[in-house]
C-alpha cells in the first residue's frame, strides 16, 4: 500500500510523491536538502491508485511546478490540492452509485405500475 506524501524540504519547496515508507522518503529528501518536514500523508480512495491522485493534485498546482513532483507553493495549498483531489474522486463515485440506485428504483416503480396496469380489467 502506497501513501501520498507531502514533504516540505529545506529550500522551501514541496515534494508530492507516492511511497510505501513516508518517513524514509522524508529522510532521503532531508539528506539532499539539509532539512525536510512531513506535512501531509494521505491514502488514495478505494479504486484510485496513488499516482492518479498525484496527477490530479499536479493539475491543481501546475502553476507552481518546479520539476515533476516538486512545487514552489504554500504548504497548505499543496495539502489542500491532495485532499481536494481525493474528495472529488469520492464525490464522483458517490454520484455514480446514487445514479445507478435511482435508475434501479425507477425501474422497480415503473415495473410495478406496468404490472398493476396489466391486472386491471379493461372497460369495453
MIDO-964723 format. One record per residue (C-alpha): residue in one letter; x, y, z. Coordinates in Angstrom, 2 decimals, m for minus. Each point is the difference from the previous one (the first is absolute). Layout:
a_X_Y_Z
...
***
This chain:
x_0.00_0.00_0.00
x_1.39_3.36_m1.02
x_m0.56_3.30_1.77
x_m0.15_3.38_m1.71
x_2.49_2.12_1.93
x_0.41_3.76_0.04
x_3.44_1.06_1.22
x_1.42_3.51_0.53
x_3.75_m0.03_m0.66
x_2.77_2.28_1.29
x_m0.19_2.33_m3.02
x_m3.73_0.65_0.52
x_m1.22_m2.19_m2.86
x_m2.77_m2.57_0.28
x_0.51_m3.63_m1.08
x_m3.11_m2.09_m0.73
x_0.60_m3.70_m0.65
x_m1.37_m3.49_0.53
x_2.09_m2.13_2.32
x_m0.30_m3.02_2.27
x_2.14_1.57_2.75
x_m0.77_3.72_0.48
x_2.58_0.58_2.73
x_2.76_m1.70_m2.00
x_m0.87_2.20_m3.00
x_0.12_3.09_2.26
x_3.41_m1.12_1.22
x_1.28_m0.36_m3.60
x_m1.19_3.52_m0.87
x_1.56_1.44_3.15
x_3.32_m1.62_m0.95
x_m0.12_1.91_m3.31
x_m1.34_3.37_1.20
x_1.18_0.16_3.61
x_m3.45_m0.08_1.58
x_m3.44_m1.46_m0.75
x_m3.33_m0.03_1.78
x_m2.86_m2.40_m0.69
x_m3.07_2.27_m0.24
x_m2.60_m2.36_m1.44
x_m0.68_m3.70_m0.50
x_m3.05_m1.30_m1.83
x_m1.34_m3.30_m1.28
x_m1.58_m0.16_m3.42
x_m3.71_m0.88_0.09
x_m0.94_m3.58_m0.94
x_0.04_m0.38_m3.76
x_2.57_2.75_m0.58
x_3.75_m0.56_m0.15
x_2.25_2.48_1.84
x_1.62_1.07_m3.27
x_m3.39_1.13_m1.36
x_m0.56_2.00_3.19
x_3.39_1.66_m0.49
x_m0.87_0.81_m3.64
x_m3.21_1.73_1.13
x_1.91_1.97_2.64
x_2.62_0.85_m2.65
x_m2.71_1.55_m2.19
x_m1.07_2.20_2.90
x_3.59_1.08_0.75
x_1.22_0.24_m3.61
x_0.76_3.73_0.26
x_2.44_m0.63_2.87
x_1.75_m3.06_m1.51
x_3.81_0.15_0.15
x_0.66_m3.58_m1.12
x_m2.15_m3.15_m0.15
x_m1.27_m0.52_3.56
x_1.66_3.18_1.34
x_m1.92_3.24_0.51
x_0.76_3.53_1.22
x_m3.35_0.38_1.75
x_m1.35_0.79_3.43
x_m0.05_m3.21_2.09
x_m3.70_0.31_0.81
x_m0.82_0.33_m3.73
x_1.87_m3.22_m0.76
x_m1.76_m1.93_2.77
x_m3.34_1.46_m1.13
x_0.67_m1.04_m3.62
x_0.52_m3.64_1.01
x_m3.04_0.03_2.31
x_m2.27_1.60_m2.60
x_1.16_m2.48_m2.67
x_m0.99_m2.89_2.28
x_m3.34_1.59_0.89
x_m0.89_0.68_m3.64
x_0.55_m3.68_m0.81
x_m2.15_m1.08_2.97
x_m2.83_2.35_m0.96
x_0.07_m1.22_m3.60
x_m0.19_m3.61_1.18
x_m2.87_0.89_2.32
x_m1.85_1.76_m2.82
x_0.43_m3.01_m2.29
x_m1.26_m2.40_2.66
x_m2.94_2.29_0.82
x_m0.89_0.28_m3.69
x_0.09_m3.78_m0.38
x_m2.16_m0.41_3.11
x_m2.49_2.58_m1.35
x_m0.23_m1.84_m3.32
x_m0.66_m3.32_1.76
x_m2.63_1.58_2.23
x_m1.71_1.65_m2.96
x_m0.08_m3.29_m1.90
x_m1.43_m1.73_3.04
x_m2.78_2.60_0.35
x_m0.86_0.06_m3.70
x_0.11_m3.79_m0.14
x_m2.55_m0.20_2.82
x_m2.21_2.58_m1.68
x_0.09_m1.94_m3.26
x_m0.85_m3.22_1.88
x_m2.98_1.68_1.72
x_m1.13_1.48_m3.32
x_m0.02_m3.50_m1.54
x_m2.11_m1.40_2.85
x_m2.77_2.57_m0.27
x_m2.88_m1.19_m2.18
x_m0.58_2.10_m3.05
x_m3.31_1.78_m0.29
x_m1.69_m0.72_m3.29
***
